[in-house]
């Protein structure tokens, strides 16, 4: 069993949060507009550059 940090988070949770932060920063700093849709063509996410287009 893994030990939890005092914050209650596991090391794997910390790594996941760091990866998500990097992905968000990459998405928002891209010079390109990015739109992500699911198989039903519902918008999952887009960045500010896409909105400005």
C-alpha positions as CSV (number, residue, x, y, z in Angstrom):
1,X,0.0,0.0,0.0
2,X,1.3,3.4,-0.9
3,X,1.7,6.1,1.7
4,X,-0.1,9.3,1.2
5,X,1.5,12.6,1.7
6,X,0.2,14.9,4.5
7,X,-2.0,16.7,1.9
8,X,-3.8,13.4,1.3
9,X,-2.5,13.2,-2.2
10,X,-0.6,10.2,-3.6
11,X,2.6,10.7,-5.6
12,X,0.8,9.5,-8.7
13,X,-2.0,12.1,-8.1
14,X,0.7,14.8,-7.9
15,X,2.2,13.6,-11.2
16,X,-1.2,13.6,-12.9
17,X,-1.9,17.1,-11.7
18,X,1.5,18.3,-13.0
19,X,0.8,16.6,-16.4
20,X,-2.6,18.3,-16.6
21,X,-1.1,21.7,-15.8
22,X,1.5,21.3,-18.5
23,X,-1.2,20.2,-21.0
24,X,-3.3,23.2,-20.1
25,X,-0.4,25.6,-20.4
26,X,0.5,24.2,-23.8
27,X,-3.1,24.5,-25.0
28,X,-3.4,28.1,-23.9
29,X,-0.1,29.3,-25.2
30,X,-0.4,27.7,-28.7
31,X,-0.4,30.2,-31.5
32,X,-2.9,27.9,-33.2
33,X,-6.6,27.6,-32.6
34,X,-7.4,24.2,-31.1
35,X,-10.8,22.6,-30.9
36,X,-11.4,19.1,-29.5
37,X,-14.7,17.3,-30.1
38,X,-15.9,13.8,-29.1
39,X,-17.2,11.2,-31.6
40,X,-20.7,12.8,-31.5
41,X,-19.1,16.2,-32.5
42,X,-19.7,17.7,-29.1
43,X,-17.1,20.3,-28.1
44,X,-14.8,18.9,-25.4
45,X,-12.5,21.9,-25.2
46,X,-11.0,24.7,-27.1
47,X,-8.3,27.3,-26.5
48,X,-8.6,31.1,-26.6
49,X,-7.0,31.3,-30.0
50,X,-9.7,29.2,-31.5
51,X,-12.4,31.5,-30.0
52,X,-10.6,34.5,-31.5
53,X,-10.7,33.0,-35.1
